[in-house]
Amino acid sequence: MIILGIGSPFHHDAAAALLVDGKIVAAVEEERFIREKHATRKLPINAVRYCLEEAGISPTAIDVVAFPWCPDEAKNKRSAYVKRCMANRPSRAVKAIFSTDGELGRRERKIKDTLAAIDLDRSKVDVRFVDHHIAHASSAYHLSGYDESAIMTIDGSGEYTTTMFANGTAGKIEKIHEIINPDSLGFFYSTVTEFLGFNRDDGEFKTMGMSAYGDPAKIDISPLISQTEDGFRINDDFVWSIRSRRHHPDKMYSKDLVSLWGAPREGDGLHEPYTHIAAAAQKALEDTVIRLMEKHLREPLERHGTLCLAGGCALNVRMNRKILAHPLVKRIFVQPAAHDAGAPLGAATFIAAESGDAIEPMEHAYLGPSYDDAAIEAALQKFKIPFARLAGAESETAKLLAAGEIVAWFQGRMEYGPRSLGNRSILANPATPGISDEINARIKFREKWRPFCPSMLAESAPEILMTDHPSPFMTFSFVVEESWRKRIPEAVHVDGSARPHIVDEKANPRFHRLLSAFNDRAGIPVLINTSLNRRGEPVVNSPEDALAMFFGCGLEHLVMGDYYVTKKSMGSDLQLEMKKEEPVHSA
């Protein structure tokens, strides 16, 4: 069966994914094509076109279009939402009573307009709606390779559900417990994120990173969130407040929160009390999730210890580390596109599982476009950029990195999800003092306190991380072994942790060869790996995108395939083995 997943049903992270007989053929975010981060209020038209092109099929070959929002689920949960909102958010309760048909109509238009853009008539294709949190659950469980697993999905809100606990057995997902909006851990964390001066739906990982610098004991977070027997309660006076009570019309935090904590944070520095606020919010998230996991998933976890995670909050690697350390948990699979860009994939896998397709486990996230030598050289010629062909891209790039240079590395198929995993990456030597500050300042143009992640050889990871748990997608943080902290200080956070990308030779042979070559030369099986983009931009997709970024920042070395571009004298210092080539100038 050929299943196309499209979304998002909300205003951000439009994406598409294509399954053919249970195998992921392609999955990609719209932002990578239109160069607008999160593709807000955009349709996944370019993403859909790419998926079909990658599969080599026409739109008429699609059997089912899967969409990660369900009108029946919205109707079923509406009364609980209305009851919860009536006291403190009556305007939202009234809106919900009368808006269900309108909500469906808006999503039907999204589907119709997306399909029309690929010349497919909505009335002539089977469109199936999938409960949003079931789509998240499927994106993790059905692609984990586990036959049986407990499941948690945590985000801002789906139709109305914000947190779901479920069990997966023999390909079937059974709900155990749900928590309904506005009691939302995602909205709680996003509200604090906005108070800290970051953008919601984008800056939550900055709040997580900042939390390592603070002391949660110095901030009382209880006015914002309290615990109940089966869930938690968000205080409407502070979190996701109604417009009349907001400090600023475009922000989720209220005037009351400003009265409680003082002025919202401004600037890029680390200051009190903001570091402590971040730490307190992070601890509240972790404590709440672990308590509810113990409450609702104890029985399945005691049997098998296997957990699958998805939803935007599942990208919180510090939370994931705490969950993995829990005695109930032996192994976790986190969907690498756990946020709403992964929901179309989950909707497609859910329909595939229901239809009886055997779904192949997700062993890598290299599911986006790739560009061959002809495409790379054409881009270089188009802009009349001098270049060279490297005799051995991995060994020659390792020379640069061992010498303390920072290299942009553009290879193969683009990664799906927010993390660069060695195909659209900026790489550096983690033992070079000050290189993280240099990348932040002159290349990424971001806050200097932001940490960088290590990519490391799978063969060396257990020694460095003191665990053999898989981490192929940068979805966990681990405490780095003390002697290794001293050897790779630029890839270790202030709390001694790192968010690793463990590189398996089978998943990415070329990047594995580069790490091996660097290890042979520098004696370190680790590289700093950060995404190939600047602050506020999507990860680059095409060679043209990579060149635009390269010449718009302080990068000095770019390797695309076997092609090498530099702002320095080519190979003069490092004696790179290459053939210099000048672009062909058209008449």
Protein Blocks (a to p, Z undefined) as FASTA:
>chain_A
ZZdddddfblghiacdddeehiafbdcdfklmnopghiioiafklmmmmmmmmnopafkl
pmbdcddbdfklmmmmmmmmmmmmmmmmmmlmmmmmmmmmmmmmmmmmmmmmmmmmnopa
fklcccddddfklmmmmmmmmmnopabdcdddddfbdfkpcbdcdddeehiacdfbdcdd
fbdfklmmmmmmmmnopaehklmmmmmmmmmmpcfklpcfklmpccdfklccddfklgop
afklpfbfkbcbdfklmmmnopadedjbdcdfklmmmmmmmmmmmmmmmmmmmmmmmmmm
mmnopacdedjklmmmklmmmmmmpmkbmbdcddfblplmlmmmmmmmmmmmmnopacdd
dfbfcfbccddfklmmmmmmmnopacdddfblmlmmmmmmmnopacdddehjddedjbde
hjaccdddfkbghklmmmmmmmnopafkbccdddddfklmmmmnopabdcfkopaccddd
fklmmmmmmlccfkopacdddddfklmmmlmmmmmmmmmmnopabdcddddddehiacdf
bfmlmmmmmmmccbfbdcehjbccdfbdehklnopacddddddddZZ
